[in-house]
Amino acid sequence: MIDHDPDGDVILIERWFRHNPPTNDDHALGTRRRLQAIESEKLREKAVAAFDEANEVRIQREAQKAAEKAAKAAGNSKSVSQMLGDTSRLMGTRIVRGANDTLS
């Protein structure tokens, strides 16, 4: 659970990033910058590996959400006539036809 480097007086909470992953790209960038500053090579490597794993999960989750959102948006793009149907009374109103249109 906890690893330490007695020479550098540094500790590492091993599952930290599993429970506290980066929340966005800027957070990930700043966290990586801080991890690179860890003096203990052993702990830095372990921390970076754990961070990379958690960050990859975040990236995949965001990509999946974006794909689902795009698919949903593509499925919802219908014209007014498709949503209401051509025989709807609403389709015959001046607002839907356009102000200058007349009925055929």
C-alpha positions, 0 to 999 in steps of 0.5 A: 500500500505504501512504499518509501525511499528512506534516502529521499524521505519520500513515500508513495501511496501505491493505489492513489491514482486508482482512487484519485485519477486525473479528471481532465487533460490539464489535470493530467498534464500538471500531475505528470509534471509533478511526478517527473519532479520526484527525486527517487527514481524507484518511486518516480517510476512506480508513480508514473506507471500507476498514473499512466494506467489511471490516465489511460482509463480516463482517456478511454472513458472520455472517448467512449462518452464522446462516441456515444454523444456523437451517435446520439446526436446523429440519430436525433437529426431529423427535419420538422416534417420527419418529426411531425409527419407531412399530414400533421395540421401543424405542417400546414401553419404559416410559421412552419411553411414560411411566412410567404408560402401559400398552400398548394 
